[in-house]
Amino acid sequence: MSKGQYAYVSPELTGLTEKVKGEVINVRQNPFLGQEIAVRDAGGRIYFGESKYFSAI
């Protein structure tokens, strides 16, 4: 994934009942977790975590 793409965020990460759609705003390499992704949804909320919690649209 790269900046500007859209992705779904897993409910396991958000704590909500369904997936959240948002724009990828940051991708970085975390030395402990591997690839870390940050997504901003339509409401301006930012979700970030390991890449396993995100799926590209």
HELIX and SHEET records of a PDB file:
HELIX    1   1 PRO A   11  THR A   14  1                                   4    
HELIX    2   2 SER A   51  TYR A   53  5                                   3    
SHEET    1   A 5 ILE A  46  GLU A  50  0                                        
SHEET    2   A 5 GLY A  34  ASP A  41 -1                                        
SHEET    3   A 5 VAL A  20  ASN A  30 -1                                        
SHEET    4   A 5 TYR A   6  VAL A   9 -1                                        
SHEET    5   A 5 PHE A  54  ALA A  56 -1                                        
END                                                                             
